[in-house]
Amino acid sequence: MKRKSQSVLGLLGFLGLAGLAYTGYQLREDRVRVRSPEEMMAKVRAFFSEMGRVETLYVELYQSNRDYLEGGVFLEDDRHYRFYLIGKQLYFEEVAS
């Protein structure tokens, strides 16, 4: 009986350590996944530079956070676009002048 309870306690200890290790791994992955605003803006600038020369890129900081970036781009030929970067997906629309 004593041996059985020791093996159960050993198994529970192992599962606890495995859970702790997995939680640490997930926290590390979340930190790696977080991109800086500069990286996010570089992605947006690279995308719109294929459509023409970017004159101004602006970000609405009060509506943006680490997973969501909202702003706009003015191109050299007077086109204006609004963009929404949600995670890794970029959505945009042309703004009528």
N, C-alpha and C positions, 0 to 999 in steps of 0.2 A: 504494500500500500504506500509506504514511504517512497519507494522508487518511482511509483506511478505519479505521485504528486510532484516529485522533483522533475520528472520529464515534462509534465504539463507546465510547471513554472519556467523551465528552460525554454520551452516552445513559446510561451507568452513573452518572455524576455527577448527572444530572437525576433518575434513579430513586432514588438515595440521598437527595437533598434532599426528594423527594416523600415517601419513607418516613419521614424525620425529621419532616416537617411533620405527617403523619398521626398519628404517635406522640404528638406534642405536642397535637394536637387531642383524641385519645382521653384523655390524662391530664387535660386541662382538663374534658372532659365528665364524667369520673369524679368530679372535685372538685365540680362543680356538682350532680351527682346525689346526693351524700352529704347526708343530712338530719341536722339536729341532733336530739338527744333531745327538746328542747323542741317542735320541729315535729312529731315523731312522737307525743308525748303529747297535743298539741293536736288532732291528727287523731283519736286514740282518744277523748278527752274529747268532742269534737263528735259522734262517732258515738253514744256512749252517752247523751249528753244528750237525744237524740231519744227514748230509752226511759224517761226520767225524770231527776230531779235527781241529779247525781253528788255523793255525799258525800265519798268517798275514792277516789283513783286511786293505785295503787302500782305500782312497777316493780321487778322482780327484776334488779338490776344485774349480779349475778354470772352470770346466764344470758343477758344481752342484749349486743348489740354494735351496730355502726352500721347493719347490715342487718336485724337481728332484735330485736324488743322483746317481752318477756314480762312479764306482770303481772296485775293484777286491778282490779276496780271494785266499790265498794259503792254502791248506789243508796239514795235516801231511804226507799224502801218495803222495806228490808231484803233486797233481792235482791243476790246476789253473783255476779259473772261473772269468769271467767279469760279473758284474751285473749292472742293471739299475732299480732303484726304482722310479717309476713315480706315484705320489700320494700314494695310498696304494697297488699298484700292483708291484710285483717284477719280473723282467725278468732277465734271466741269460743264459750264454753260456760257454761251456768249451773251454779253450784256448789250442791249441795243443802245446806241449813242443818242 
